[in-house]
Amino acid sequence: MGVIRKTKAVEVLLAAFDTKAVALSAKALIDQLGTTFNKTTIYRVLDKLEDDGVLHSFLGKEGLKWYAKCHGCTSTAHHDVHPHFQCLNCGKVECLAVSVTLPKIPNRKIEVSQLLIQGKCEECFI
């Protein structure tokens, strides 16, 4: 969609992703920032950052939408094709740096794929 305007909402949301190395849910961001920005502004900025290749989103447990920082994506192409892990004990969600090969399906073009793996994270596994 073009150049990201550095509004206060954009700066605050980007800072939230810079301080944590895990994915953040839209609900958690609204709970955290709801007194500073209204819900519509938060969703609008998240959608804009995703359109611009700064964030990518995926659905987690219970259909919640999660966001994480992109690496090397642009407004025309997302390259973050990787699985995500959600801890069933503490709820932490993170991107996994593992390769996943998507199958070739005759007469089909895969444009979006989401893989959510659920289990116990390294802290809850012990």
Secondary structure, DSSP 8 states (H G I E B T S, - for coil): -------HHHHHHHHHHHH-SS-EEHHHHHHHHTTTS-HHHHHHHHHHHHHTTSEEEEE-GGG-EEEEE-SS--SS-------EEEETTT--EEE----------TT--------EEEE--TTT--
